[in-house]
Amino acid sequence: MKIAIAQLNPIIGDLSGNAQKILAAAYSVPAKEAQLLLTPELSLCGYPPKDLLLYPCFIREMDLTLQQLAKDLPPDLKVLVGTVTANLNASVNGGKHLFNSVALLGGNKVENIFHKRLLPTYDVFDERRYFEPGTEANYFNLDGIHIGVTICEDLWNDEEFFGKVNYRCCPIDDLSNIGVDLVVNLSASPYITGKQDLREKISQHVSRRFQKPIIYANQVGSNDDLIFDGRSFAHNHQGELVCRAQGFVADLIMLEFDPIKRDFLPGSIATKYECVDEERWHALVLGVREYAGKCGFTQAILGLSGGIDSALVASIATAALGKENVLGVLMPSPHSSQHSVTDALELSKNLGIKTQIFPIGELMASYAKTLGKLFSDGEFGHAEENIQSRIRGNLLMAIANKSGHLLLSTGNKSEMAVGYCTLYGDMSGGLAVIADVPKTYVYSICRWLNLQGRNLLINSIGEKNNYTSEEIIPHHILTKPPSAELKPDQVDQDSLPEYEILDDILQRLFQDHQSVNQIVAAGHNEILVDRVMQMVARAEFKRRQAPPILKITDRAFDTTGWRMPIASNWSAIKKGY
């Protein structure tokens, strides 16, 4: 029996468009003689649909679309489609009114419905808000082969692997007791750095433990802040990897199940990325391309400061949208160094993007004149510095409004964490491209881009034969001390610790959930750690007003994965109770 995995890129809410993608995949399969086609979790409506699920008309339309899809599919092909179905007993027995479901379509009808049993509520997931968990083991028979059906989180409750029980039931255990021949898992698993290795290790462990071959079909694309990397795969019952789809692109792969051996035959295996920087690069490029495309933008604008952050964002935007669709705006002030201008221009030449230069000295003078009476008694400080950033933000927003460009903000995660950014200034924009990329990661990705990643970007630029520069990111951008250049001779380390130190503290605080005492015990200065903690807490109101942030770590400053109060006192975390 041959099974096809359709690694699809749905648009949230586009029921008819997503149905057409499923149909297109289905009609490309029969020529390869597959009997079963798998699609990702909630493939009909896209994941995550969020509060669209609160509208009864949306659920009704989804059901009608599913019924029509069943009629339009090839009658001899079975298709598993992710959808939402009504919990008809909710009004009597209590519980949520919806299920996160998978429909088995075949013979031009809906043959069966299966419900997701484990509903995650951690990180970006909030499925208990909408769904009631299923209570029965899900499986069906196809040509004498018993196929167990699981949905994403249903695979993630193996106490041997995790060292603890995460949920009261284990769907894989139930399916094993029933005696299924293989297990399929339909997923919409968002990308974070290194997550693919975790997925494959879990699947490998489960397939070996229960002696069951497993297929993992994942969504691809990007929806708002979440990036989906695809990389669907399968393990045989011995835990050996037998196939893997490509990463960060839609794909259709075939897998053959031997009914005699009751196991998968070897298939095609897409290669792993050489390093985490390459993986992060592909994720960020996809995130920008998808966010722009699904929101109706074809062109982007950003401020080019001559610094490392804007250099990386410009490179990502160029790869995502094409050099002809990216505009870099230079806005030097009297405090800007000449090398910042030349560095920005050299970068734009390397990328082939258009630039505009708008000096802001006269605008700064106008602000100073207008605010003169109020500011006359004080020294030049943060308020005066931030005016420069807000002038630049206003100019960029004006151009974006006039031209219909998507404004990309260029601040990194380290700055966002401690509030080293200006509200309504450099935080202005429609998408925060690298606000989940710590400063040390920014440097690492840029160094990779200049070496191993250079050809990827050159191919995107489309000038492989004519390209002469040795580096994408000018050397001086990589080596000069980072600076906001809002006052004479300013560098970031006037206000912040060295980024290697800061990022390690932030990693321990955000990802490892360590207290001040624990971070100090790891070797950091207590006074410094306490100051960083205070900066993080005070900056929460800024982060709440940031543009959508592309998520690449397991705790980004998004609306669901990071839920911290603004008016608060973190004393217990500081003291390490």
N, C-alpha and C positions, 0 to 999 in steps of 0.2 A: 504494500500500500504506500502511495506517495502522498506526502503532506506538504502543502505550500504555506509559507509564512509571509503574509503581506505586512511589511513594516511601513505603516501609513503615517501621513502627516495631516491630521484633521484640523479643521478650523472650528473653534468652539462655537456652537450654536448653528452652524451651517449644515443643517440636516440633509438637505437635498445634495449639496456639494459633497459632503462626506459619503453619502450613499453612492454617488457617482464614482468616487475613488474606490470604494469597495467593489462596485460593479466592474470597473476597469481592471482591477486586479483579478477578479474572478474569470473574466473572459480572456485573460492572458494565460490562464492556468490550464484549461482543458487540452490545449495542444501538447502539454507536458504530461497529460494523463494523471493528474492528481485527483484523489478522491475527497480530500478535506483541505479547506482553506482556513487559516487562522488570521484573525485581525486583533488589534490591541484592545485593551480595556476601554470601554465607553467610546469605541471607534465611531459610532454613529453620531454622537453629539460632541465629541472632543473632550479631553480631560485637561484641567478640571472645570466643569460647567458652573460651579459655585451657585450663586443665588438665581441663576436662570431656572434652577430646579424648583424654585418656589412658585413658578407660574404654571397653573394647571394646563393652560393652552399649549405650553412648550412640551409637556409630557404627552398630551394627546397627539400633537403633531409628530412627535417622535414615534409613537405607536403606529400611526398611519404610514409614516415613511418606512418603518420596518416591514409592515405588511406588504407595501408596494415593492420594496427591495426583494423580499422573498419571491414575489411573482416574476421579477425581472431577471433573477439569477439563473444560470444554467441549471436545469432540473436535475442533472445527474451529479452535481457537485454539492457536497455538504459545506456549509460556511458557518463559522462561529463569529458572531457579531456582538461587540460590546454595546449595551444599551441600558436604559432605565425603565423599570416597570413598576406598576402600582402595587402597593401592599394592601390588598382588598380587605384584610382582616384588621387593619389598624384601628378602625373606628370601634370595633368590638373588643379586641384584645389589647389595645394600646400599642404604643410603638410608633416609629416613623412611618410615613405614608408611602415611602419609595424603597425600592431595592436597587442596588448596583448589580446589574445582571449581564448574563451572556445568553444570547438567543441562538439556538441551533436551527439554521435555515436549510431546507432541502425539499426537493419535489415541489417547488414553487409555493411553499407554505412555511409557517413557523412550527417546527416539530417539537421543540422543547425549550424551556426557560430554566436557567440556573442562576442562583443568587450568590453573591460574594458573602463569605462567612466572617472574615476578620476585617474589621473596619479601623484603619489607623487614625489616630488623633494627635500624633507627634509631628514636629517640624512643620512642614507646609500643609500637612493633611488634616482635614476636619470632616471626615466622612460621617461621623456620628451626628453631625448637624443635619444631615439630609436623609441618611439611609438606615434601614433596619437590617441587622445581620441575618443572613440565611442560616438555617438550622439543619439542613440535610446535606449529606455527601452528594456531590454532583458527578454524574458519569452517564455515558451512553454507549451503545453498541454500533459498530460500523464494520461490516464484512467480517463478523466474528471476532472483532478486536474490541475489548472493553477499554474505553478512553475516559480517564478521569479529567474533570474540568476544575481548574482553580483560577482565581482572579487575584493577581498581584500579591497583596499582603498574605493571602492564604498560604503562600510558600514560606513565609518568614516567621515560623513559630516552631523551630526545632530546638528543643531544650539542650540536646547534645552539642549543637553548634554554638548557640548563644550562651550556654551555661545557666540559663534560667528559662522559666515559662513566661511568655509574653501574653498569652491568651489562654482561656480555659479549654479550648478545643484545638486539635491539630488536624486540619483537613487532610493533609497527606497521610497521616496515620490512619484516618478513617478509610481513605481510598485504598490503602494497602491492605487493610483488613477485609475489604470487599473483594479484593483480588483483581484490580484493574491491571491491564497490560502496559499502559503508558499514561503519563500525566502531561497535560498541556496547561500552561500558565499564561493567561492573557494580561499584559501589564501596561501601565502608563507610569513608568518609573522615571522621575526627573533626574537629570544629570547632577552629580557633584564629583569633584576630583576623586578618582580612585574607586568610584562606586561599581564600575563594571567588574573589577576584580572581586569585590564582595559578592555581587550577584552570582558570578560563576562559581565561587567557592561554596556558597550556600547550595546551589543546584547540584554541584558535584557531591557535596556531603549527603544531601537528601537522596540522590539517586543511588549512591553506594549503600546508605543505611537501609533503604527500603527495597533495594534491588529493582528499581523502576526507572526506565528511561524518561527523561523530562525535556519538554520543549518550552522555551521562554520567548514569547512574542512581545516585543516592546514597541511603544509609540516613538516616533521621531518628530522633530520640529521644535518650535518654541511657542509658548502661549504666555504672553505678558512676561513675568519675571522668570518663569520656569522653562528650562531648556531640556529637551528630551533627545537622548543620544542614539536611540535605536539599539544597534548591536545585539539583535535577537540571536539566540543560540540554542543548542541542544546538547545534552549529555546522554550517553548510553547507560545501561544499568550498572556498568562498572565505574561510572563517573568519568569516562573519557569524553572530551569535547569532540563532537562529530560535525558541528557546523557553527558558523558565526556570520551574521550579516554585517554589512558595512556600518560605520559609525557616522552619525550626523547627516545622513541622506536617506530618502525613501528607498526601499529595496524589496525585492521579491526573491526568496530563496526556496529551494526544493530540498526535501528530506525524504528518504525512503525507509520504511519500517518493514523488516523481514518478519512475516507472520510465523515462520518456522522457528527462528531463533528468538522471536519475541523481543527484538531489539532493533536499533537504528543501524543502518549502514553508513560508512563514512561519507561525508559531504564536503562542500566547500567551506573553508575557514578563512575569513578575512583577517589580515594580520593586525596585530596590536600596534598602537602608536609607540614610537620610539621613546618618548619621554612625556612627563606630565605637562610640560610647556606646550608641546604639540597638541595634546588633548585639549588643554584649556584654550588654545588659539582657535581650534575648530569650533569649540562650544561658543565662544564669544562672537565669532564671525556669523555662525548660524543664528545666534540670538539677535544680533542687529538686523540681519537680513529678514528674519521672520517677523520681528516686531514692526519693522518698517513696512514690509509687504502686507501683513495682515491688518495694519492700521491705515493703509492707503497712501503711504509715502513712497516716493521713488528717489528722493534726494535728501541729503543730510548736510547740516552745517555744524561747525564746532569752532571754538576759539583755539588758535594755535599760539601758545605762549613761548615756544622754544624749549619747553620742559619735557620730561620723560613721559608723563601721563598723557598729555595731549598728543604726543608722538605715537604712543601705542593706540589710542582711540582712533586717530586719523588712519593708521595702518589697518586696523580692524574694519573701519568703515569703507575704506577703499577696496579691501578684499570682498566685503559683503555686498556693496552696491555698485562698484565700478568707479574708476577714477573720475569719469566725466560727471558723476553724480554727487561728488563731495566738494564742499566749499570750506576752505580754512580761512578764518578771519584773524588777522593780527591786529592787536589793539595796544601798542606800546604806550607807556606813560613816561613822564620824566624820570621815573625810578627804574625803568627797564634798561638793561644792559644792551649794548649793540650786538653782542654775540647771541642774545636771545632772538633777535630779529633775524640775523643771518642763519642761525640754527633752524628756525622755523621755515625759512625760505628754502634752505637746502633740503629739509625733509619733504616739503611740498614738491620740490623738483624731482626728488627720488620717487615719490609716489605718483607724480603726474597730475596732481589735483590743482584746482583753481584756488587763487588766494585774493583777498582784499586786505588793504591796510587802512586802519582808521586810528590815527593817533588820538589819545584822549586827554592830552594836556589842557586844551581849552575848556573841555567839559569839566575837568577837575577844578579849574579856576572859577568857572561859573558856580559850581557847588560851593566852593569856598566863599565866594562873594555873597551868595544867598544865605548861607548859614553862618556868616561871619560873626554876627552879634551873639548868637548862641554858643559858638565855639571859641570865642575870643579869649576866654579866661582859662582855657585848658591847653595842655600840651598835645602835640601830634600823637595820636594813639590809634586804638583799634577802630574807632568810628571813622577816622579819616582814611585808614587803610581800606576798610570795607566799602567806602564810597567808590573807590576805584573798581573793585570787583563788581559792584552793583551797576556802575556805568557800563561795564563790559557786558553784564548780563542783559541789560536793557537793549543795548545795540544788537546783540545776538538774537534776542526775542523779536525785535522789530524786523530784522532781516528775515527770520524764520516765518513770521506772520505774513510778511509781504510776498515772499517767494513760495510759501507752502513747503518749506524744507522742515525736516525733523531735526530739532536741536538736540545734539548729543552732549551731555555733561561729561566732564573728564576727571572728576575727583576719584581718588582710590579709597579702598576700605580703611586703611590706616588713618587717613585724614577724617573720613566720615565718622570713625569710631570716637575720636577725641574732639570732634567739633572744629578741626582746623580747616574750616570751609565757611563760606559766607552765604547765609540765607538770602535768597533773591539775587545772588551774585553768581559765583561759579557753580552754585547748586541749581541754577535755572536750567530747564531742559525738559524734553519729553521722554528721555531714556538715559539712565545712569549706567553707562557701559561697563565701567570697571570698578564700581562702588562695592563689589564683593571680591576685589582683587587687592590683597595687601601690597604695600609698596615694594617689599622684597620680591613678591611675585612679578610685579610690573617689570622690574629690572631683569629678572630671570627670563621672562617671555621675550623681552626686547633683545636680549643677548642671543637667545635661541633663534629669533627671527633673522638676525643678522648672519647667522651661521647656517644651521640646518634648515630653517624655515624660509630662507631667502627665495628659493625657486617657487615655493607655493604662492608667495605674494607676487612675484614677477609674472607668473602665469595668469594671476588675476588681473594684473595691470595690462597684460597683453602686449608687452614689449620685450619679450624674452631675447630676441635677437639683437635689439638695439640698446639694451640696458647696459650701462657701463659702470655705475657706482659700485664700489666694493661693499657698501653697507646700506641697508634700508634706513636704519636709525643712525643719524650722524654720530660719529665717535664722541664729539664734545658733549652731546646731550647725555650720553651714558656716563661720562666721567665728571662732569661739573657738579658741585654741591647743589642739591635741590633747593629752590627758592621761590617764594610767591612774588618777590620783587615789588612789594608794596611800600617799601621805604629803603633808604640807601643801605647797601651792603647787607641786606637781609638774607639769611638762610633759614631753612626749616628748623635746624637744630638749635636756633635761638629760643624756640618755643617747645620743641619736642625732643625726646631722647633719640639716639641713633635708631634708625628704622629697624635694624636687626634686633635691637633690644625691645623696641616698642612692639614689633610684630610678635615676638615670642610671648610677651606679657599678654597681648590681646588674644593670642591663640589659647593660652592657658585659661584666660577668663571666659572666652566665648565658647570654644569647642570642648575644653576639658572641665569647665564649670568649677574652677579652682577659686578658693578664697585668697585674700591678700596674704594671709599667713602661709598658705601652701605655695604661692608664687615666690614669696620671699625665701622659703625653704629651698626652692629650686635654684637660688643663687642671685636673685634680683634685689636691688636696694629697696629697703622698706619705704623710705620717704618717696622715692620715685614711683613705686607701685601704687602707693596711696594717692599720689597726684594724678596718675593715669586713671585710676578708678574714679576719682572725682570728675575728671574731664569727660570720661565716658558717660557718667550719670547726667552731667549738666547738658550734654549735647543731645539728649534724647528728643527734645522738642524740634531740633533741626532735622534729625533723621525721619521724624514723623511726617515732614513736609517735603521729603526728597522725591524725585521722579522714580518710576519703577526701576528696580535694580536687577540686572541679570545675575541669577544665582549660580555660583560655581563651587561654593563651599557648603558644609553641612549646617552652617548657621549664618545666613545672610540677613542684612537689615531690611527685610521685606515686611509685608503686612501680616504674614502668617507665621513665618519661621522665627521671627524676633518679636516678642510681645512683652515689652517692658514698660512700666509706668513712667510718666513724665514727672509728676509731682510725687516725689518719693525720697526715701532715705535708705541707702543700701548698707546700713551699719552692720547688719548681720553678716553680709558678704565680706565687708571690710575686716571685721573682727574674726571671722572664720568660726562662728558658733557651729 
